Amino acid sequence: MDTKELLKKVRKIEIKTRRLSDHIFGGEYHSTFKGRGMTFSEVRQYQYGDDVRNIDWNVTARTNEPHIKVFEEERELTMVLMVDISGSEFFGTVKQFKNEVVTEIAATLAFSATQNNDKIGLILFSDDVELYIPPKKGKSHVLRIIRELIEFHPKSKKTNIAEALKFLSSVMKKKAIVFVLSDFIADDYHHTLKIAAKKHDVTGIRIYDKHEESIPNLGMVQMQDEETGELLLVNTSSKKVRLNYGKYYRDKVDYYKDSFNKSGAGVIDCRADESYVKKLLGYFKRRG
């Protein structure tokens, strides 16, 4: 992809997702994810209706006029976007590939955090951490994140969510808001998720395509595993084959939901051809 085309794509995503974050998600994000507590702001003269428990007796004694301490929410937070860039994300049958939906959701969340002056970091992972951008503030930083989401080419097509969560725990020493964006066609991450969720506010966003849920009866079909590259001749007319695949897929989804729920983490399911706006808003409102 040349620079001109890349900038055009970044701009298109920025326009769409900033509109969403400005008009819809900014306030919801602020009310859902609280700051670390209340911090001292200033001292001012007492006004009728102020809480007498906040009177600053030292200043009151010195000035002979009642003054109170004003506190405000310590708002600054850190958001980390953990994005699965394995081979299975480059799949789509209706309107968009899953990775395109992931990019839009990540950008919307990042701009919502920017509105609240929060820092945003990025972890791109396959079966290893392929890129880490430490948390920073500002629009230019968010645009860099979007560029990486569009342009980055992973070295591996495989997935290891546990490895990515271990990396998160090693680099993020303070509590962060963490969104893990993946199709979660993986396993063996329950333990590392539990550790991460004790320290951080974690939400899993599962992005999937409706045609991944089952195999239609199409006779003998050559299929390629996006993560291994292996070509297989599959007899889709076999009921047993279709049932086995359906069970395999449901087992992965059940593992994802069970792992996140038992770890105290949040879950959002977004089908690639449906509106992620409603899903995110519904989640924020339930938590707010």
PAGUFI-517753 format. One record per residue (C-alpha): y, z, x. Coordinates in pm, whole numbers, padded with zeros to 5 digits, always signed. Last residue first. Example, Ala and Ser with C-alpha at 12.3 -4.5 7.8 and 13.67 -1.06 7.14 Angstrom:
# residues 2
-00106+00714+01367-00450+00780+01230
//
This chain:
# residues 288
+00290+03373-02208-00082+03319-02157-00160+03143-02484+00172+02957-02460+00100+02833-02108-00247+02709-02205-00124+02528-02516+00155+02365-02313-00092+02248-02047-00336+02100-02300-00062+01940-02512+00090+01770-02206-00250+01655-02077-00251+01396-02354-00592+01228-02388-00748+00931-02204-00833+01127-01888-00986+01421-02076-00817+01744-01977-01004+02077-01983-00802+02386-01886-00955+02707-01749-00804+03038-01640-00945+03279-01382-01094+03623-01453-01383+03555-01216-01633+03560-01504-01429+03297-01689-01393+03072-01384-01761+03080-01291-01885+03040-01651-01654+02747-01719-01747+02564-01399-02120+02639-01429-02117+02518-01790-01951+02191-01682-02206+02137-01403-02500+02218-01636-02357+01981-01900-02361+01692-01650-02718+01755-01532-02837+01798-01893-02682+01466-01997-02836+01296-01691-03180+01433-01777-03145+01326-02142-03042+00972-02047-03330+00936-01799-03578+01079-02052-03458+00838-02321-03533+00545-02091-03315+00247-02186-03082+00348-01902-03335+00238-01641-03134+00306-01328-03133+00095-01009-02954+00307-00751-02695+00229-00487-02596+00522-00260-02226+00550-00171-02269+00926-00135-01970+01051-00339-01921+00753-00570-02294+00731-00648-02342+00363-00726-02521+00228-01029-02736-00080-01085-02835-00105-01451-03172-00170-01616-03128-00141-01995-02783-00068-02139-02856+00248-02342-02539+00452-02283-02525+00727-02017-02359+01054-02118-02063+01278-02034-01915+01049-01770-01795+00802-02035-01544+01056-02169-01367+01070-01833-01293+01410-01679-01011+01625-01544-01098+01993-01514-00796+02213-01446-00905+02545-01293-00648+02824-01298-00612+03097-01034-00360+03383-01016-00440+03504-00664-00600+03806-00495-00899+03883-00716-00920+03511-00809-00983+03411-00446-01279+03648-00407-01433+03540-00740-01382+03175-00648-01568+03228-00319-01866+03375-00507-01876+03111-00785-01848+02811-00549-02213+02705-00528-02174+02406-00763-02011+02066-00794-01907+01808-01051-01591+02015-01096-01382+01717-01217-01105+01859-01000-00760+02018-01003-00750+02378-00875-00417+02539-00970-00317+02847-00774-00027+03081-00846+00007+03285-00527-00047+03643-00409+00028+03699-00043-00197+03616+00256-00239+03249+00172-00390+03072+00475-00739+03228+00496-00795+03272+00121-00700+02910+00058-00939+02792+00332-01224+02981+00169-01132+02819-00165-01148+02472-00006-01491+02542+00144-01619+02668-00193-01499+02352-00368-01716+02127-00151-01705+01765-00265-01819+01438-00102-01620+01118-00052-01521+01199+00307-01238+01082+00530-00994+01094+00240-00719+00831+00207-00381+00980+00111-00143+00742-00066-00083+00867-00417-00135+01243-00372+00040+01226-00034+00345+01059-00187+00352+01317-00468+00351+01602-00214+00636+01436-00022+00831+01407-00347+00779+01780-00407+00921+01857-00060+01224+01635-00125+01283+01821-00453+01300+02164-00296+01104+02466-00182+00823+02507+00071+00455+02602+00068+00244+02476+00362+00107+02120+00335-00267+02119+00406-00468+01799+00433-00836+01707+00453-00990+02047+00376-01363+01980+00385-01622+01855+00137-01330+01673-00026-01000+01862-00020-00626+01817-00050-00439+02149-00030-00073+02145-00133+00205+02406-00127+00494+02471-00365+00766+02735-00328+00948+02866-00633+01312+02799-00727+01232+02821-01099+01306+02453-01154+01094+02383-00845+00792+02544-01014+00826+02310-01312+00865+02017-01069+00537+02113-00899+00350+02156-01229+00460+01812-01349+00372+01656-01011+00022+01811-01015-00039+01688-01372+00077+01336-01285-00132+01320-00966-00444+01451-01146-00403+01186-01416-00394+00918-01145-00700+01074-00974-00896+01052-01301-00842+00677-01319-00624+00572-01609-00636+00405-01950-01002+00374-02059-01286+00358-01807-01185+00570-01509-01331+00680-01179-01169+00744-00843-01206+01123-00876-01581+01092-00805-01508+00986-00447-01358+01317-00338-00984+01388-00359-01008+01733-00523-00660+01884-00541-00563+02244-00472-00200+02289-00580-00054+02613-00446+00238+02779-00622+00447+03049-00454+00674+03283-00646+01039+03384-00635+01138+03569-00948+01213+03925-00849+01321+04013-01201+01667+04164-01215+01804+04515-01181+02155+04643-01247+02246+04995-01130+02498+05170-01352+02850+05300-01304+03032+05583-01483+03390+05641-01362+03505+05919-01130+03484+05666-00845+03278+05870-00595+03083+06069-00855+02991+05751-01050+02894+05573-00725+02657+05859-00634+02530+05901-00992+02416+05541-01030+02339+05533-01404+02018+05344-01482+01873+05615-01709+02187+05585-01922+02061+05249-02049+02365+05035-02127+02481+05018-02493+02851+05068-02424+02929+04947-02073+02894+05136-01743+03080+04981-01454+02876+04767-01216+02622+04813-00937+02422+04513-00817+02086+04334-00799+01803+04584-00737+01454+04430-00776+01218+04423-01071+00859+04305-01040+00659+04042-00850+00775+03757-01071+00602+03648-01389+00407+03331-01451+00390+03249-01821+00757+03296-01915+00884+03079-01629+00619+02811-01681+00700+02789-02051+01071+02760-01977+01027+02474-01729+00737+02306-01911+00902+02114-02193+01242+01960-02126+01283+01972-01749+00910+01972-01660+00832+01679-01890+01134+01476-01781+01049+01555-01421+00696+01422-01480+00795+01079-01608+01085+01009-01371+00899+01145-01065+00584+00945-01145+00781+00620-01159+00977+00710-00845+00658+00783-00649+00508+00453-00765+00818+00257-00659+00828+00441-00326+00465+00341-00262+00529-00023-00355+00824-00044-00116+00634+00134+00164+00337-00102+00153+00000+00000+00000
//
